[in-house]
Amino acid sequence: MFIGVDHGTQSVRFATLDDRKFELPRKYIAESTVISDIEKGLNLNFERVKLIGLSYSMGDGISKIMRLREVTNRGLREEGGAGTYVGGGTAVYDAIYSSGLPAVLLPGLHDKSDVDLRMRFFSHGASPEKVGVAYHVIKKYGHENFIICDVSSNTVTLGIAKQKIIGAIDAAIFAPGIIQGPLDLQAIRDIDAGLKTANEAFSTGGILKRNMEEEKMIDTLALYVAMEINALDVLLKDYDVSGSVFLAGTAAPRVKQLVDGLLHSESTLLEPWSAALGCAEIAKDVYEGADNIMGILVDF
């Protein structure tokens, strides 16, 4: 039995490869009951679990897939960063760590990752659960070259060439999401004036900050999503490949038709459990001896 853990913006999702799925809203998670909640939600006994593939926060403190017990500071360079801290994901991490259950921690994509050197210009590219999404596409669809755009509270896009992650564009850089988004000129002015912190500006920088009709908001979101996908397509073409487009995230169904029209191509919509399933698939392959996952080394 292998379990994948998707540390999402709103919930923490758990999935196994025999189609057991369960999620906990982050704001309702209590560390003292996490293990029993997961066992009950997935209808399993942890004695059957061979390995857990865990994602947590930004994952910018590690660049390899590592045994959880060997990771320091929960795999982070430092506390804080972009986004609102809730504490539910931390409770899940700490509960699994304290339990002694066999687990590996997935890294995020950042300037220490083995991606295209030019894509290391920014300190952060994508959080670890996006690695899970990418691996699920490889395992389920068998694609070697593709682009994934995850559209939800924020928007993050990854480029994969020859089954290796070559770059990612983080939520704080380009396309806005529903709630979070990059800092524009007015946000910088507000920060300088002491009206909000940089994190507050990011956490309210999505399309909801604009006072416009819902239809116009979705049109705007779709445009920037398509532009971000095209930006990663430029990178793939520099590797002499072109790839299919996959959309993930809670807002993906709402923008898919518009994005397809803007790109003049048909994208594939991924199920909400893709990240958790991908993390479980990584756990299985690591357990069975894989030493490299999409260009990410395994230290197990």
C-alpha positions as a Markdown table, in Angstrom:
| # | Residue | x | y | z |
|---|---|---|---|---|
| 1 | Met | 0.0 | 0.0 | 0.0 |
| 2 | Phe | 1.3 | 3.4 | -1.0 |
| 3 | Ile | -0.2 | 6.8 | 0.1 |
| 4 | Gly | 0.2 | 10.2 | -1.6 |
| 5 | Val | -0.3 | 13.4 | 0.3 |
| 6 | Asp | -1.2 | 16.6 | -1.6 |
| 7 | His | -0.7 | 19.7 | 0.5 |
| 8 | Gly | -3.2 | 21.9 | -1.3 |
| 9 | Thr | -4.2 | 25.5 | -0.6 |
| 10 | Gln | -7.5 | 24.7 | 0.9 |
| 11 | Ser | -7.3 | 21.0 | 1.9 |
| 12 | Val | -4.8 | 18.2 | 2.4 |
| 13 | Arg | -5.7 | 15.3 | 0.1 |
| 14 | Phe | -4.7 | 11.6 | 0.6 |
| 15 | Ala | -4.9 | 8.9 | -2.1 |
| 16 | Thr | -3.8 | 5.3 | -2.6 |
| 17 | Leu | -3.2 | 3.5 | -5.9 |
| 18 | Asp | -6.2 | 1.2 | -5.3 |
| 19 | Asp | -8.6 | 4.2 | -5.5 |
| 20 | Arg | -9.0 | 5.2 | -1.9 |
| 21 | Lys | -9.4 | 9.0 | -1.5 |
| 22 | Phe | -9.8 | 11.3 | 1.4 |
| 23 | Glu | -9.4 | 15.0 | 2.1 |
| 24 | Leu | -9.2 | 17.1 | 5.2 |
| 25 | Pro | -9.9 | 20.9 | 5.1 |
| 26 | Arg | -6.7 | 22.5 | 6.4 |
| 27 | Lys | -8.4 | 24.7 | 8.9 |
| 28 | Tyr | -10.0 | 21.8 | 10.7 |
| 29 | Ile | -7.0 | 19.5 | 11.0 |
| 30 | Ala | -5.8 | 18.6 | 14.5 |
| 31 | Glu | -2.4 | 16.9 | 14.8 |
| 32 | Ser | -3.6 | 14.7 | 17.7 |
| 33 | Thr | -6.1 | 12.9 | 15.4 |
| 34 | Val | -4.4 | 13.0 | 12.0 |
| 35 | Ile | -3.3 | 9.4 | 11.9 |
| 36 | Ser | -6.6 | 8.0 | 13.0 |
| 37 | Asp | -8.5 | 10.4 | 10.6 |
| 38 | Ile | -6.4 | 9.2 | 7.7 |
| 39 | Glu | -6.9 | 5.5 | 8.6 |
| 40 | Lys | -10.6 | 6.0 | 8.9 |
| 41 | Gly | -10.9 | 8.2 | 5.8 |
| 42 | Leu | -9.0 | 5.8 | 3.6 |
| 43 | Asn | -10.4 | 2.7 | 5.3 |
| 44 | Leu | -7.0 | 1.1 | 5.9 |
| 45 | Asn | -4.6 | 0.1 | 8.6 |
| 46 | Phe | -1.2 | 1.8 | 8.5 |
| 47 | Glu | 0.5 | -1.5 | 9.1 |
| 48 | Arg | -0.2 | -2.2 | 5.4 |
| 49 | Val | 1.5 | 1.0 | 4.2 |
| 50 | Lys | 4.9 | 0.5 | 2.6 |
| 51 | Leu | 5.7 | 4.1 | 1.9 |
| 52 | Ile | 4.0 | 7.6 | 2.0 |
| 53 | Gly | 4.9 | 10.3 | -0.6 |
| 54 | Leu | 4.5 | 13.6 | 1.2 |
| 55 | Ser | 4.4 | 17.1 | -0.1 |
| 56 | Tyr | 4.6 | 20.1 | 2.2 |
| 57 | Ser | 4.5 | 23.9 | 1.6 |
| 58 | Met | 7.1 | 25.3 | -0.8 |
| 59 | Gly | 9.7 | 22.5 | -0.4 |
| 60 | Asp | 12.5 | 24.9 | -1.2 |
| 61 | Gly | 14.9 | 23.6 | 1.4 |
| 62 | Ile | 15.6 | 20.3 | -0.4 |
| 63 | Ser | 16.3 | 19.3 | -4.0 |
| 64 | Lys | 16.1 | 15.5 | -3.7 |
| 65 | Ile | 13.4 | 13.1 | -2.7 |
| 66 | Met | 14.4 | 12.2 | 0.8 |
| 67 | Arg | 13.4 | 10.1 | 3.8 |
| 68 | Leu | 11.2 | 12.2 | 6.0 |
| 69 | Arg | 13.2 | 11.4 | 9.1 |
| 70 | Glu | 16.4 | 12.8 | 7.5 |
| 71 | Val | 14.8 | 16.2 | 6.5 |
| 72 | Thr | 15.4 | 19.3 | 8.6 |
| 73 | Asn | 13.1 | 22.3 | 9.0 |
| 74 | Arg | 10.3 | 20.4 | 7.2 |
| 75 | Gly | 12.1 | 20.8 | 3.9 |
| 76 | Leu | 12.0 | 24.6 | 4.0 |
| 77 | Arg | 14.8 | 27.2 | 3.7 |
| 78 | Glu | 13.0 | 29.3 | 6.3 |
| 79 | Glu | 9.6 | 29.8 | 7.7 |
| 80 | Gly | 7.2 | 32.2 | 6.0 |
| 81 | Gly | 6.9 | 33.1 | 2.4 |
| 82 | Ala | 4.0 | 33.5 | 0.0 |
| 83 | Gly | 0.5 | 32.5 | 1.1 |
| 84 | Thr | -1.6 | 32.4 | 4.2 |
| 85 | Tyr | -0.4 | 30.1 | 7.0 |
| 86 | Val | -3.2 | 28.0 | 8.3 |
| 87 | Gly | -1.4 | 25.2 | 10.1 |
| 88 | Gly | -3.3 | 22.1 | 8.9 |
| 89 | Gly | -0.5 | 21.0 | 6.5 |
| 90 | Thr | 2.0 | 21.4 | 9.3 |
| 91 | Ala | -0.1 | 19.2 | 11.6 |
| 92 | Val | -0.2 | 16.5 | 8.9 |
| 93 | Tyr | 3.6 | 16.7 | 8.4 |
| 94 | Asp | 4.3 | 16.6 | 12.1 |
| 95 | Ala | 1.9 | 13.7 | 12.8 |
| 96 | Ile | 3.4 | 11.5 | 10.0 |
| 97 | Tyr | 6.9 | 12.4 | 11.2 |
| 98 | Ser | 6.2 | 11.6 | 14.8 |
| 99 | Ser | 4.4 | 8.4 | 14.0 |
| 100 | Gly | 7.6 | 6.9 | 12.5 |
| 101 | Leu | 5.6 | 5.7 | 9.4 |
| 102 | Pro | 7.8 | 5.1 | 6.3 |
| 103 | Ala | 7.7 | 8.3 | 4.3 |
| 104 | Val | 9.6 | 10.4 | 1.8 |
| 105 | Leu | 9.3 | 14.1 | 1.3 |
| 106 | Leu | 9.1 | 15.6 | -2.2 |
| 107 | Pro | 11.0 | 18.8 | -3.0 |
| 108 | Gly | 9.6 | 21.8 | -4.7 |
| 109 | Leu | 11.2 | 23.4 | -7.8 |
| 110 | His | 13.5 | 26.3 | -7.1 |
| 111 | Asp | 16.9 | 27.8 | -7.9 |
| 112 | Lys | 18.8 | 24.8 | -6.5 |
| 113 | Ser | 16.8 | 22.3 | -8.6 |
| 114 | Asp | 18.1 | 20.5 | -11.6 |
| 115 | Val | 16.0 | 22.5 | -14.1 |
| 116 | Asp | 17.0 | 24.7 | -17.1 |
| 117 | Leu | 19.7 | 27.1 | -15.8 |
| 118 | Arg | 17.8 | 30.1 | -17.1 |
| 119 | Met | 14.7 | 29.0 | -15.1 |
| 120 | Arg | 16.8 | 29.3 | -11.9 |
| 121 | Phe | 16.7 | 33.1 | -12.1 |
| 122 | Phe | 13.7 | 33.1 | -9.8 |
| 123 | Ser | 14.1 | 31.7 | -6.3 |
| 124 | His | 11.0 | 29.5 | -6.6 |
| 125 | Gly | 9.1 | 27.7 | -9.4 |
| 126 | Ala | 6.6 | 25.3 | -7.9 |
| 127 | Ser | 5.6 | 23.6 | -4.7 |
| 128 | Pro | 6.1 | 19.8 | -4.3 |
| 129 | Glu | 2.5 | 18.7 | -5.1 |
| 130 | Lys | 3.0 | 20.0 | -8.6 |
| 131 | Val | 5.8 | 17.4 | -9.0 |
| 132 | Gly | 3.1 | 14.9 | -8.1 |
| 133 | Val | 0.8 | 16.2 | -10.8 |
| 134 | Ala | 3.5 | 15.9 | -13.4 |
| 135 | Tyr | 4.4 | 12.4 | -12.5 |
| 136 | His | 0.7 | 11.3 | -12.6 |
| 137 | Val | 0.5 | 12.6 | -16.2 |
| 138 | Ile | 3.5 | 10.5 | -17.1 |
| 139 | Lys | 2.1 | 7.4 | -15.4 |
| 140 | Lys | -1.4 | 7.7 | -16.6 |
| 141 | Tyr | -1.0 | 9.2 | -20.1 |
| 142 | Gly | 2.6 | 8.1 | -21.0 |
| 143 | His | 3.6 | 11.5 | -22.3 |
| 144 | Glu | 7.2 | 12.6 | -22.5 |
| 145 | Asn | 6.7 | 16.2 | -23.4 |
| 146 | Phe | 3.9 | 18.3 | -21.9 |
| 147 | Ile | 2.9 | 21.5 | -20.0 |
| 148 | Ile | 0.8 | 21.5 | -16.9 |
| 149 | Cys | -1.0 | 24.6 | -15.7 |
| 150 | Asp | -2.6 | 24.3 | -12.3 |
| 151 | Val | -5.3 | 27.0 | -11.9 |
| 152 | Ser | -6.9 | 27.4 | -8.5 |
| 153 | Ser | -6.3 | 29.9 | -5.7 |
| 154 | Asn | -3.1 | 30.6 | -7.6 |
| 155 | Thr | -1.7 | 29.7 | -11.0 |
| 156 | Val | 1.5 | 27.6 | -11.5 |
| 157 | Thr | 2.8 | 26.1 | -14.7 |
| 158 | Leu | 5.4 | 23.4 | -15.4 |
| 159 | Gly | 7.2 | 22.4 | -18.5 |
| 160 | Ile | 8.4 | 18.8 | -19.0 |
| 161 | Ala | 10.7 | 17.7 | -21.9 |
| 162 | Lys | 11.6 | 14.0 | -22.4 |
| 163 | Gln | 10.0 | 13.2 | -19.0 |
| 164 | Lys | 12.3 | 15.7 | -17.2 |
| 165 | Ile | 11.0 | 18.9 | -15.5 |
| 166 | Ile | 12.9 | 21.7 | -17.2 |
| 167 | Gly | 11.2 | 24.7 | -15.6 |
| 168 | Ala | 8.2 | 26.2 | -13.8 |
| 169 | Ile | 6.6 | 29.6 | -13.3 |
| 170 | Asp | 5.5 | 30.3 | -9.8 |
| 171 | Ala | 2.3 | 32.0 | -8.7 |
| 172 | Ala | 4.1 | 35.1 | -7.6 |
| 173 | Ile | 5.6 | 35.7 | -11.0 |
| 174 | Phe | 3.1 | 35.7 | -13.9 |
| 175 | Ala | -0.6 | 34.7 | -14.1 |
| 176 | Pro | -3.0 | 35.5 | -11.3 |
| 177 | Gly | -5.1 | 32.8 | -9.7 |
| 178 | Ile | -8.6 | 33.2 | -8.1 |
| 179 | Ile | -7.2 | 34.6 | -4.8 |
| 180 | Gln | -3.5 | 35.0 | -5.1 |
| 181 | Gly | -1.4 | 36.8 | -7.7 |
| 182 | Pro | 1.8 | 38.7 | -8.6 |
| 183 | Leu | 2.5 | 42.1 | -7.2 |
| 184 | Asp | 1.8 | 44.9 | -9.7 |
| 185 | Leu | 2.8 | 48.6 | -9.4 |
| 186 | Gln | -0.1 | 49.5 | -7.1 |
| 187 | Ala | 0.6 | 46.6 | -4.8 |
| 188 | Ile | 4.3 | 47.8 | -4.5 |
| 189 | Arg | 3.1 | 51.3 | -3.7 |
| 190 | Asp | 0.7 | 50.0 | -1.0 |
| 191 | Ile | 3.5 | 48.0 | 0.5 |
| 192 | Asp | 5.9 | 51.0 | 0.5 |
| 193 | Ala | 3.1 | 53.1 | 2.1 |
| 194 | Gly | 2.7 | 50.5 | 4.9 |
| 195 | Leu | -0.9 | 49.7 | 3.9 |
| 196 | Lys | -0.1 | 45.9 | 3.6 |
| 197 | Thr | 2.7 | 43.5 | 3.8 |
| 198 | Ala | 4.1 | 41.8 | 0.6 |
| 199 | Asn | 2.5 | 38.6 | 1.7 |
| 200 | Glu | -0.9 | 40.3 | 2.1 |
| 201 | Ala | -0.5 | 41.8 | -1.3 |
| 202 | Phe | 0.2 | 38.4 | -2.9 |
| 203 | Ser | -2.6 | 36.7 | -0.9 |
| 204 | Thr | -5.1 | 39.2 | -2.3 |
| 205 | Gly | -3.6 | 39.6 | -5.8 |
| 206 | Gly | -5.9 | 37.3 | -7.7 |
| 207 | Ile | -8.7 | 38.1 | -10.0 |
| 208 | Leu | -11.1 | 38.6 | -7.1 |
| 209 | Lys | -9.3 | 41.8 | -6.2 |
| 210 | Arg | -10.7 | 43.4 | -9.4 |
| 211 | Asn | -14.2 | 44.8 | -9.1 |
| 212 | Met | -15.6 | 43.3 | -12.3 |
| 213 | Glu | -18.4 | 40.9 | -13.4 |
| 214 | Glu | -17.7 | 37.2 | -12.9 |
| 215 | Glu | -17.6 | 36.5 | -16.6 |
| 216 | Lys | -15.0 | 39.2 | -17.1 |
| 217 | Met | -12.9 | 37.8 | -14.3 |
| 218 | Ile | -12.9 | 34.3 | -15.9 |
| 219 | Asp | -12.1 | 35.9 | -19.3 |
| 220 | Thr | -9.1 | 37.7 | -17.7 |
| 221 | Leu | -7.9 | 34.6 | -15.9 |
| 222 | Ala | -8.1 | 32.5 | -19.0 |
| 223 | Leu | -6.1 | 35.0 | -21.0 |
| 224 | Tyr | -3.2 | 35.0 | -18.5 |
| 225 | Val | -3.3 | 31.2 | -18.1 |
| 226 | Ala | -3.0 | 30.9 | -21.9 |
| 227 | Met | -0.1 | 33.4 | -22.0 |
| 228 | Glu | 1.7 | 31.5 | -19.2 |
| 229 | Ile | 1.3 | 28.2 | -21.0 |
| 230 | Asn | 2.7 | 29.8 | -24.2 |
| 231 | Ala | 5.7 | 31.0 | -22.2 |
| 232 | Leu | 6.5 | 27.5 | -21.2 |
| 233 | Asp | 5.9 | 26.3 | -24.8 |
| 234 | Val | 8.8 | 28.7 | -25.8 |
| 235 | Leu | 11.0 | 26.8 | -23.4 |
| 236 | Leu | 10.0 | 23.4 | -24.7 |
| 237 | Lys | 10.6 | 24.5 | -28.3 |
| 238 | Asp | 14.1 | 25.4 | -27.3 |
| 239 | Tyr | 14.5 | 21.7 | -26.4 |
| 240 | Asp | 13.2 | 20.8 | -29.9 |
| 241 | Val | 10.0 | 19.4 | -28.6 |
| 242 | Ser | 6.4 | 20.4 | -28.3 |
| 243 | Gly | 3.9 | 19.0 | -25.9 |
| 244 | Ser | 0.3 | 18.5 | -24.9 |
| 245 | Val | -1.3 | 20.8 | -22.4 |
| 246 | Phe | -2.9 | 19.6 | -19.2 |
| 247 | Leu | -5.0 | 21.7 | -16.9 |
| 248 | Ala | -5.3 | 21.0 | -13.2 |
| 249 | Gly | -6.9 | 22.8 | -10.2 |
| 250 | Thr | -10.3 | 23.9 | -9.0 |
| 251 | Ala | -10.7 | 26.7 | -11.5 |
| 252 | Ala | -9.5 | 24.7 | -14.5 |
| 253 | Pro | -13.0 | 23.5 | -15.6 |
| 254 | Arg | -14.1 | 27.1 | -15.7 |
| 255 | Val | -11.3 | 28.3 | -18.0 |
| 256 | Lys | -10.7 | 25.3 | -20.2 |
| 257 | Gln | -12.9 | 26.2 | -23.1 |
| 258 | Leu | -11.5 | 29.8 | -23.2 |
| 259 | Val | -7.9 | 28.6 | -22.8 |
| 260 | Asp | -8.4 | 26.1 | -25.6 |
| 261 | Gly | -9.7 | 28.8 | -27.9 |
| 262 | Leu | -6.8 | 31.1 | -27.1 |
| 263 | Leu | -4.3 | 28.4 | -27.7 |
| 264 | His | -6.1 | 27.0 | -30.8 |
| 265 | Ser | -5.6 | 23.5 | -29.3 |
| 266 | Glu | -7.4 | 21.0 | -27.0 |
| 267 | Ser | -6.1 | 20.7 | -23.5 |
| 268 | Thr | -6.7 | 17.7 | -21.1 |
| 269 | Leu | -8.5 | 18.3 | -17.8 |
| 270 | Leu | -7.0 | 16.5 | -14.9 |
| 271 | Glu | -8.9 | 15.1 | -12.0 |
| 272 | Pro | -8.7 | 16.9 | -8.6 |
| 273 | Trp | -6.8 | 13.9 | -7.1 |
| 274 | Ser | -4.0 | 14.0 | -9.6 |
| 275 | Ala | -1.4 | 15.4 | -7.2 |
| 276 | Ala | -2.1 | 13.0 | -4.4 |
| 277 | Leu | -2.1 | 10.1 | -6.9 |
| 278 | Gly | 1.1 | 11.2 | -8.4 |
| 279 | Cys | 2.7 | 11.4 | -4.9 |
| 280 | Ala | 1.6 | 7.9 | -4.3 |
| 281 | Glu | 3.0 | 6.7 | -7.6 |
| 282 | Ile | 6.3 | 8.4 | -6.8 |
| 283 | Ala | 6.3 | 6.6 | -3.4 |
| 284 | Lys | 5.8 | 3.2 | -5.1 |
| 285 | Asp | 8.5 | 3.7 | -7.7 |
| 286 | Val | 11.0 | 5.0 | -5.0 |
| 287 | Tyr | 10.2 | 2.0 | -2.9 |
| 288 | Glu | 10.9 | -0.3 | -5.9 |
| 289 | Gly | 14.3 | 1.3 | -6.5 |
| 290 | Ala | 13.9 | 4.3 | -8.7 |
| 291 | Asp | 16.8 | 6.7 | -8.3 |
| 292 | Asn | 15.5 | 9.6 | -10.4 |
| 293 | Ile | 12.0 | 11.0 | -10.8 |
| 294 | Met | 11.7 | 13.5 | -13.7 |
| 295 | Gly | 15.2 | 14.7 | -13.1 |
| 296 | Ile | 14.9 | 14.8 | -9.3 |
| 297 | Leu | 17.4 | 12.6 | -7.6 |
| 298 | Val | 16.2 | 10.1 | -5.0 |
| 299 | Asp | 18.0 | 9.7 | -1.7 |
| 300 | Phe | 16.4 | 6.7 | -0.1 |
